[in-house]
Amino acid sequence: MDLSELNTLIQSSLIDGMWFYASQWQLPDLHFNAWCDETDHTFHEFESVEYTNEAPNTLLILAEFKLLVERTISL
């Protein structure tokens, strides 16, 4: 999959053009050390996608990730 295609797919699924819920895409839920359930939101900000030579840190393959992202377009 071309990066521009993946980027377009992700951007079409974002909340207000920048936010997503990591759990919906089976991604790690990342937060700062200090977390307050009452005041901090649970969504994450999308910045970019890029190729890497690093080893995968998940068992999720790209085709599965793509399906998860596509499912959030209609939510």
N, C-alpha and C positions, 0 to 999 in steps of 0.2 A: 504494500500500500504506500502510495506517495505521501510524503509529509503534508503537503498542501491539502490533499484530500482528507487526511485524518484531522488536520487543523480545522477545516471547514465543517466536518461532521461534529467535532467537539463544540465549536462555537455555536452551531445551530441548536445545541442541547443545553446551553448555559442559561442559568437564571439571571435575568437582567444583563445578559451579555458578558458576564464574568464569573458567576458563581456556580458551584456544583456540590452535590453531596457525595463524599468519598465512598460511603457505604453502597450507594446505588451502582457505582462503577467498580466495586470490589477493590478499591485502592486503600492504602493505609490512611487512617484517620490521624492527621498531624495537628498538634496543638503546641503552644508555648507551655513552658513548665507551670506557670500560674494559670489555672483554668477555673472559671466560675460558671457553673451551669445556669445561673440566673441572669447573667449579663453578656456572656460570650455566645456568639452564634455557632451553629454546627456545620455551616457550609464552608467550602474552601474556594480560594480564588485561582482561576486558571491563568497561567502566564504564557506557556508555549509547550510545544513538543519538539523533540530533536532526536537525531540518531545518536547512538552511544556505542562504545566498545565495552562497556561495563556488563558484567554478568547479570542476568535477570534476578530480581529480588521477589518474584512472584511466580506461581505456577500458571497464572492466567496468560493465555496466548492472545495475540493481537486480534484474531478473528472473534474470540469470545468478548474481548474488551469492546470491540466495535459494536457487537450486538447489544451489550449493556448500555452503551452510549445511545444507540439508536432507539432503545426502549424509552429513554428519558425525554426524547423529543416530543412525544405525545402527552407527557404528564402535565 
